[in-house]
Structures are given as C-alpha cells and as structure tokens.
Amino acid sequence: MDLPKHIQDRLAQYQTLQGQLQMISLQKQQLMLQGADLDNAKQELDGLKEGSVYRLVGPMLVESSKEAGLKYVLDERDSAQAKIAIMDRQEKKLAEKLNEMRAEIQGAISPPKAG
C-alpha cells in the first residue's frame, strides 16, 4: 500500500521524535548515574576528618581542602539534578507529541468505518 506524501512526512517526523526521546532518556540515565556517583563521593567526604582531598581535573590530580571538594561535589550534584528535571519535562512533552502523532497517523492510515 502506497502512503500519501503527507503521511510519509509525518512518519518520518514521528521516527525523528522517537530518536530524540531515546537520546534524552539515555542522557538522563547517564546523569542519574553521575548523581549516584556524586552522592557516594559526598558520603566519603562526610566521613573524612579535616585534611586534603584530591580531585581529578583532566589528566591530573589536584589537591584541595575537604571543604572545597565537598562544595564541588554538591555543586555538581545540584547541576545534575537540575538537568534531570529539564530532561523529565522534555521527555513528557515528546511523549505527548508522539502520542498525538501516532493517533493522527493511525487515523489517516485506517480505512473509514462503514456506518
């Protein structure tokens, strides 16, 4: 069955949106893992007595105070959580758009029902 050009275009848009949704989900999972790592780092820092900690900056280890290390971890965790919240909203909007498009495409492809 040959589909009209406008239906083919909508199917292509639908597939593109599906790909975007998958990418956002993957990025969100990566950020969630990063957040878990940062939570673990915070717990480790909380258990330390005063002193120096080392942080990886590119290919180098840099010494800093426990307080500076803790501030860095908390800032990174807050940033990851904010990005996850944004991605949640993007996921919901894309899912709604995909559902609308699916209904539109199915309505256009399905033969009219005899009344």
ZADO-1210 file (C-alpha; in nm, 4 decimals, padded with zeros to 6 digits):
<atoms>
<atom x="00.0000" y="00.0000" z="00.0000" code="MET" pos="1"/>
<atom x="00.1470" y="00.3333" z="-00.1052" code="ASP" pos="2"/>
<atom x="00.1066" y="00.6061" z="00.1504" code="LEU" pos="3"/>
<atom x="00.0384" y="00.9660" z="00.0556" code="PRO" pos="4"/>
<atom x="00.3353" y="01.2013" z="00.0761" code="LYS" pos="5"/>
<atom x="00.1994" y="01.3907" z="00.3796" code="HIS" pos="6"/>
<atom x="00.1617" y="01.0627" z="00.5729" code="ILE" pos="7"/>
<atom x="00.5162" y="00.9608" z="00.4813" code="GLN" pos="8"/>
<atom x="00.6392" y="01.3001" z="00.6037" code="ASP" pos="9"/>
<atom x="00.4542" y="01.2579" z="00.9345" code="ARG" pos="10"/>
<atom x="00.6001" y="00.9081" z="00.9763" code="LEU" pos="11"/>
<atom x="00.9484" y="01.0495" z="00.9218" code="ALA" pos="12"/>
<atom x="00.8813" y="01.3213" z="01.1812" code="GLN" pos="13"/>
<atom x="00.7487" y="01.0567" z="01.4193" code="TYR" pos="14"/>
<atom x="01.0639" y="00.8477" z="01.3814" code="GLN" pos="15"/>
<atom x="01.2817" y="01.1541" z="01.4376" code="THR" pos="16"/>
<atom x="01.0940" y="01.2355" z="01.7581" code="LEU" pos="17"/>
<atom x="01.1322" y="00.8745" z="01.8726" code="GLN" pos="18"/>
<atom x="01.5078" y="00.9053" z="01.8250" code="GLY" pos="19"/>
<atom x="01.5130" y="01.2301" z="02.0214" code="GLN" pos="20"/>
<atom x="01.3178" y="01.0675" z="02.3034" code="LEU" pos="21"/>
<atom x="01.5647" y="00.7781" z="02.3165" code="GLN" pos="22"/>
<atom x="01.8602" y="01.0194" z="02.3269" code="MET" pos="23"/>
<atom x="01.7056" y="01.2191" z="02.6093" code="ILE" pos="24"/>
<atom x="01.6351" y="00.9002" z="02.8043" code="SER" pos="25"/>
<atom x="01.9943" y="00.7858" z="02.7590" code="LEU" pos="26"/>
<atom x="02.1351" y="01.1229" z="02.8668" code="GLN" pos="27"/>
<atom x="01.9054" y="01.1248" z="03.1677" code="LYS" pos="28"/>
<atom x="02.0231" y="00.7774" z="03.2709" code="GLN" pos="29"/>
<atom x="02.3846" y="00.8920" z="03.2442" code="GLN" pos="30"/>
<atom x="02.3103" y="01.1943" z="03.4621" code="LEU" pos="31"/>
<atom x="02.1351" y="00.9753" z="03.7168" code="MET" pos="32"/>
<atom x="02.4425" y="00.7512" z="03.7357" code="LEU" pos="33"/>
<atom x="02.6611" y="01.0586" z="03.7724" code="GLN" pos="34"/>
<atom x="02.4350" y="01.1785" z="04.0536" code="GLY" pos="35"/>
<atom x="02.4691" y="00.8442" z="04.2310" code="ALA" pos="36"/>
<atom x="02.8485" y="00.8656" z="04.1995" code="ASP" pos="37"/>
<atom x="02.8398" y="01.2179" z="04.3411" code="LEU" pos="38"/>
<atom x="02.6222" y="01.1025" z="04.6322" code="ASP" pos="39"/>
<atom x="02.8791" y="00.8316" z="04.7067" code="ASN" pos="40"/>
<atom x="03.1600" y="01.0872" z="04.6890" code="ALA" pos="41"/>
<atom x="02.9698" y="01.3127" z="04.9314" code="LYS" pos="42"/>
<atom x="02.9305" y="01.0261" z="05.1782" code="GLN" pos="43"/>
<atom x="03.3020" y="00.9554" z="05.1568" code="GLU" pos="44"/>
<atom x="03.3859" y="01.3213" z="05.2117" code="LEU" pos="45"/>
<atom x="03.1451" y="01.3434" z="05.5056" code="ASP" pos="46"/>
<atom x="03.3307" y="01.0539" z="05.6691" code="GLY" pos="47"/>
<atom x="03.6712" y="01.2211" z="05.6376" code="LEU" pos="48"/>
<atom x="03.8336" y="01.4189" z="05.9099" code="LYS" pos="49"/>
<atom x="03.9821" y="01.7526" z="05.8136" code="GLU" pos="50"/>
<atom x="04.2561" y="01.7418" z="05.5579" code="GLY" pos="51"/>
<atom x="04.3247" y="01.7391" z="05.1898" code="SER" pos="52"/>
<atom x="04.1403" y="01.5569" z="04.9149" code="VAL" pos="53"/>
<atom x="04.2372" y="01.5023" z="04.5551" code="TYR" pos="54"/>
<atom x="04.0191" y="01.5715" z="04.2571" code="ARG" pos="55"/>
<atom x="04.0725" y="01.4581" z="03.9008" code="LEU" pos="56"/>
<atom x="04.0979" y="01.7554" z="03.6644" code="VAL" pos="57"/>
<atom x="04.1565" y="01.6313" z="03.3149" code="GLY" pos="58"/>
<atom x="04.4587" y="01.4016" z="03.3308" code="PRO" pos="59"/>
<atom x="04.5846" y="01.5465" z="03.6618" code="MET" pos="60"/>
<atom x="04.5080" y="01.5037" z="04.0288" code="LEU" pos="61"/>
<atom x="04.4699" y="01.8354" z="04.2073" code="VAL" pos="62"/>
<atom x="04.4901" y="01.8723" z="04.5839" code="GLU" pos="63"/>
<atom x="04.2214" y="02.0767" z="04.7599" code="SER" pos="64"/>
<atom x="04.0666" y="02.1100" z="05.1025" code="SER" pos="65"/>
<atom x="03.7858" y="01.8846" z="05.2175" code="LYS" pos="66"/>
<atom x="03.5501" y="02.1838" z="05.2156" code="GLU" pos="67"/>
<atom x="03.6390" y="02.2761" z="04.8571" code="ALA" pos="68"/>
<atom x="03.5950" y="01.9144" z="04.7499" code="GLY" pos="69"/>
<atom x="03.2579" y="01.8928" z="04.9223" code="LEU" pos="70"/>
<atom x="03.1438" y="02.2194" z="04.7630" code="LYS" pos="71"/>
<atom x="03.2460" y="02.0894" z="04.4204" code="TYR" pos="72"/>
<atom x="03.0586" y="01.7616" z="04.4714" code="VAL" pos="73"/>
<atom x="02.7440" y="01.9394" z="04.5921" code="LEU" pos="74"/>
<atom x="02.7543" y="02.1879" z="04.3029" code="ASP" pos="75"/>
<atom x="02.7947" y="01.9086" z="04.0503" code="GLU" pos="76"/>
<atom x="02.5122" y="01.7089" z="04.2101" code="ARG" pos="77"/>
<atom x="02.2803" y="02.0111" z="04.2040" code="ASP" pos="78"/>
<atom x="02.3680" y="02.0706" z="03.8386" code="SER" pos="79"/>
<atom x="02.2964" y="01.7071" z="03.7509" code="ALA" pos="80"/>
<atom x="01.9613" y="01.7191" z="03.9331" code="GLN" pos="81"/>
<atom x="01.8605" y="02.0378" z="03.7505" code="ALA" pos="82"/>
<atom x="01.9476" y="01.8804" z="03.4151" code="LYS" pos="83"/>
<atom x="01.7477" y="01.5682" z="03.5045" code="ILE" pos="84"/>
<atom x="01.4431" y="01.7841" z="03.5864" code="ALA" pos="85"/>
<atom x="01.4734" y="01.9581" z="03.2483" code="ILE" pos="86"/>
<atom x="01.5026" y="01.6240" z="03.0713" code="MET" pos="87"/>
<atom x="01.1970" y="01.4922" z="03.2564" code="ASP" pos="88"/>
<atom x="00.9934" y="01.7812" z="03.1170" code="ARG" pos="89"/>
<atom x="01.1354" y="01.7249" z="02.7678" code="GLN" pos="90"/>
<atom x="01.0524" y="01.3541" z="02.7887" code="GLU" pos="91"/>
<atom x="00.6935" y="01.4263" z="02.8871" code="LYS" pos="92"/>
<atom x="00.6436" y="01.6796" z="02.6071" code="LYS" pos="93"/>
<atom x="00.7937" y="01.4464" z="02.3480" code="LEU" pos="94"/>
<atom x="00.5864" y="01.1523" z="02.4706" code="ALA" pos="95"/>
<atom x="00.2684" y="01.3625" z="02.4431" code="GLU" pos="96"/>
<atom x="00.3651" y="01.4781" z="02.0934" code="LYS" pos="97"/>
<atom x="00.4399" y="01.1186" z="01.9890" code="LEU" pos="98"/>
<atom x="00.1018" y="01.0023" z="02.1176" code="ASN" pos="99"/>
<atom x="-00.0732" y="01.2796" z="01.9228" code="GLU" pos="100"/>
<atom x="00.1197" y="01.1968" z="01.6074" code="MET" pos="101"/>
<atom x="00.0531" y="00.8234" z="01.6488" code="ARG" pos="102"/>
<atom x="-00.3202" y="00.8877" z="01.6725" code="ALA" pos="103"/>
<atom x="-00.3073" y="01.1211" z="01.3719" code="GLU" pos="104"/>
<atom x="-00.1126" y="00.8725" z="01.1598" code="ILE" pos="105"/>
<atom x="-00.3302" y="00.5780" z="01.2592" code="GLN" pos="106"/>
<atom x="-00.6419" y="00.7812" z="01.1816" code="GLY" pos="107"/>
<atom x="-00.5066" y="00.8713" z="00.8390" code="ALA" pos="108"/>
<atom x="-00.3986" y="00.5155" z="00.7567" code="ILE" pos="109"/>
<atom x="-00.7065" y="00.3338" z="00.8876" code="SER" pos="110"/>
<atom x="-00.9882" y="00.2970" z="00.6397" code="PRO" pos="111"/>
<atom x="-01.3047" y="00.4840" z="00.7333" code="PRO" pos="112"/>
<atom x="-01.5554" y="00.2697" z="00.9196" code="LYS" pos="113"/>
<atom x="-01.8803" y="00.1958" z="00.7464" code="ALA" pos="114"/>
<atom x="-02.1640" y="00.3479" z="00.9376" code="GLY" pos="115"/>
</atoms>
